[in-house]
Amino acid sequence: MEASTGNLSIKNTSVETLSLSVSTGIITVDQVVSKGDITVTVSTGFATLSNTKCQSLITKGNTGSLSLQQVIATEKFSFERTTGDVTFDRSD
């Protein structure tokens, strides 16, 4: 899913892979299980992921924050941020 301006939200879903992208806005992922990777791209804005499992989590962004709460990636986390905060809470 992709949007220029606005918010994207996905909840209570099982997927093979997931790719979400917004230029300006907020991405919310809650209670998602992905067999493959989850990719989240936010140029300006925020991304919040909670109660989520995936193979790898890949995030990219310029300005904004990333919050992970109970996110499990079986292989790796990959974060690219120019400015902003990344917070972890019970994530591995």
C-alpha positions in Angstrom: 0.0 0.0 0.0 1.2 3.5 -0.8 0.0 7.0 -0.2 1.4 10.5 -0.9 -0.2 12.2 2.1 -2.3 10.5 4.7 -2.3 7.7 7.1 -2.1 3.9 6.6 -3.3 1.4 9.2 -3.4 -2.4 9.1 -4.7 -4.5 12.0 -5.5 -8.1 12.9 -4.1 -9.5 9.6 -1.9 -12.4 8.4 0.1 -11.8 5.2 2.9 -13.3 3.1 4.8 -10.0 3.0 3.8 -6.4 3.7 5.0 -3.2 2.2 3.6 0.2 3.4 4.8 3.6 2.3 3.7 7.2 2.8 5.4 10.5 1.9 3.8 12.5 4.7 1.7 10.8 7.4 1.4 8.0 9.9 1.7 4.2 9.5 0.1 2.0 12.1 0.6 -1.8 12.2 -1.0 -3.8 15.0 -1.4 -7.5 15.5 0.0 -8.5 12.1 1.7 -11.8 11.3 3.9 -11.9 8.2 5.6 -15.0 6.9 8.1 -12.8 5.1 9.4 -9.3 5.5 7.6 -6.1 6.6 8.8 -2.9 4.9 7.7 0.5 6.2 8.8 3.7 4.6 7.8 7.2 5.9 9.5 10.3 4.5 8.0 12.7 7.0 5.8 11.3 9.8 5.6 8.5 12.3 5.4 4.7 12.2 4.1 2.6 15.1 4.3 -1.2 15.0 2.8 -3.3 17.9 2.1 -7.0 18.6 3.6 -7.9 15.2 5.7 -10.9 14.0 7.7 -11.1 10.8 10.8 -12.6 9.2 12.6 -9.2 8.9 11.5 -5.6 9.6 12.9 -3.0 7.2 12.2 0.6 7.8 13.3 3.8 6.0 12.5 7.4 6.8 13.8 11.0 6.7 12.1 12.9 9.5 10.0 11.3 12.2 9.9 8.6 14.8 9.5 4.9 14.9 8.0 3.0 17.8 8.2 -0.8 18.2 6.1 -2.5 20.9 6.2 -6.3 21.1 7.6 -6.7 17.6 9.4 -10.0 16.9 11.6 -10.3 13.8 13.0 -13.8 13.4 15.9 -12.7 11.2 16.7 -9.0 11.5 15.7 -5.4 12.1 17.0 -2.8 9.6 16.5 0.9 10.3 17.4 3.9 8.2 16.6 7.4 9.7 18.0 10.8 9.0 16.4 12.4 12.1 14.0 11.2 14.7 13.7 8.7 17.5 13.5 4.9 17.5 12.0 3.3 20.6 11.8 -0.4 21.5 9.5 -2.0 24.0 9.6 -5.8 24.4 10.8 -6.2 20.9 13.4 -8.7 19.6 
